[in-house]
Amino acid sequence: MSLQHILLCPGQGAQSVGMGKSWHDASPTAATLFAQADHVVELDGGARLSALCFEGPVETLNRTDVSQPALFTCGYACHAALTEHGGETPIAAALGLSLGEYTALALAGVFTFVEGLRLVSTRGRLMQKAAEASKGGMVALIGGDEAKANEVCAAAAKGQILVPANFNAPGQIVLSGHAEACDRAVEVAGAMGLRATKLAVAGAFHSPLMAPAAEGMARALETVEFRAARCPVWSNVTGKPHGTDAATLKSLLVDQIVKPVRWDACCLDMLSWRKAHGLDASASLHEMAPGSVLRGLMRRIDRTAEVTTHDAIEEPQRAKA
C-alpha cells in the first residue's frame, strides 16, 4: 500500500510567537524558505518576517498584513522540512482555511512559494487596509446552525452589514459586519439562547466590507500564471475541489475575501472523497504548522478522522479528531 498525505493548512488566528522556529533550526530547506521570505516580504520599519515569527512581538505578528505571509511561510516551510527529514510522500489532496487555501494551492504546485508569498503579502495588506477603513468586527456564535446564524444577522443588522463569515464546524459559526451590528448580534443571540462572543480581530473579514480588498486582489491574481494542481485542492467558497480552469480558481479566491468560508463543508467533502477513492487506510491527514486549530475543528466535524499535527519538529502529535 502506497502511503500518501492529505495536507491541512491553517489560517489567520493560528499564529503564535515562536512559530516555525524548530523547523527553521532543524532543516536547511526550511531555513532557506524563511530567508527568502525575509527578502520578499517588505514590512514597516524594515522588520524581518522570520524575526517576527520567532520572537514577536505578538501585537505585530497578529497584524493581518504580517500574519498572512507569516502563516504561509510557516506552513510551506513545515512541509519542506518534513520532506527533508522523512522523504518525499505523495500529496493526495490539500485544503486550507481562508489564508491557508493559498498554502494548499502552493503545495499542490499551482504557483511557486515566492509567487504565493507575494500574493498573500498583497492580500494581507489589502485586507488590513479595508479593515482599518470599515470599522467592522466579528462575533463567534456557538450552538447554532446556518439558519439560526442567518436569523441572528437579520435581526441584528438594522440596515448595516452583518453576515455569516466562517462555518468552521457544526455549532461553531462566525458572523462578520459593522461593529455596531456585531454588538447587537451578541444581544440577539443571547435572547435566542445561543452563546455569542465578540472576537479580537482587525475587521469584518469574509464580508462585503472587504470589497475593496477583493477588487485589489483580483488585479494581483491576474499577474500570476496558475498551473494545473498536482492533487485536488478544496475551495473555501464552494466546499468542493477546484476545477482545472485557472480563471475560475482566481475568481473563487477573490470571492473568498467577501463570502463565507465553508471549512466544515470542505472537510466533509474531502473525507467523502477519500472514502470514495479507497484511501481511508493509505491517505493520512496532516496539519501543517503552526498550532493544532484544524485538528480541534476536525474533532467537531468528524470524530472518526485522525489528524497528525506538526506544530514543532520535536513533538508531532497524532490524535483522533
Helices and strands as residue ranges (DSSP letters): E 4-9, H 21-26, H 28-40, G 44-46, H 49-55, H 58-61, H 64-86, E 91-96, H 100-107, H 113-134, E 136-142, H 146-157, E 162-169, E 172-178, H 179-191, E 195-198, G 208-210, H 211-221, H 246-258, H 263-276, E 283-287, H 293-301, E 306-309, E 317-320
